[in-house]
Amino acid sequence: METQNITLSLPKDLVRKAKLMAVERQTSISGLLKELLANEVARDDRYGKARGRHVEALRRGADLGTRGTIDWTREEIHER
């Protein structure tokens, strides 16, 4: 996989805590960020796919047993 360097500006206390976290996890800040971003991108992809499935289901509509034919009137439904 080809990589690309980027520059980030982060608060010093955040960098210090991230370094400690990276040491505890036996990785680097770069490794932590790569994992975090990969998880977020995968989550966003899953959301997009799920949303697409739901939109398609809404377009298809649900089978309510009427076969698309309404054989009653509004008055009949609201009879008292």
N, C-alpha and C positions, 0 to 999 in steps of 0.2 A: 504494500500500500504506500503510495506516495504521500509524503507529509509536507506541510507548509508551516512555517514559523509565523506566529502572531505576537503582538505586543499588547499587554494588558496593564492597566493602571488600577491597582487595588490598594486599599488602606493597609498600612504596615502591620497593624494588629491582626488583620485577616490573613495576611501572608504568613505571619509567625505561627498562627494557629493551624493554618493549612500545612505548613512544613511539619509540625508535630504530628498531625493526623497522617500525613504521608509516611513518615517514619514508622508510626505504629502499624500501618498497613503494608509496610515494606514496598513502597512505590514512591513516586515523585508527585509534585504538584501537577505536573503535566499529565501524569497517569491518572490522577484523581479527576482532573478536568475532562480528560478524554472519556473516562468511564461515565461521568455525569452527563456530558453532552450526548454520548452514544445512547444512553438510557432515555434522555429527553426526546431525541430524534425518533427513536423506536416507538416511544409512547405516542408521539404526535402522528406517526405513520399509522399505528393501530387505530387511533381515534379517527383519522381520516377515512380509513377503510370501513370502520364500524358505522360512521356517519353515512357513507355512501350506501351501505347495505340498508340502513334504516330509511333513507330518502327513497330508495328504489322500492322498498316495501310499501311506503306511503303512496307512491305513484301507482303501484299495482292495485292497492286497495285490499280490503278484507272481504272474504266471501261471507255474506250475512245470510245466505240461504235464499235470497230473493232472485237470483240469477239476473239481476239488473232490472227486474220488473217490479214496479210498485202497484199493487192491486187494491189499495185502500185510499181513502180520501182523508184529508186533514180533519174534516168534520167527524169521521168515524173514529179516528184516534182520540179526539178530544170530546167524545160523547160523555155526557154526565148522567 
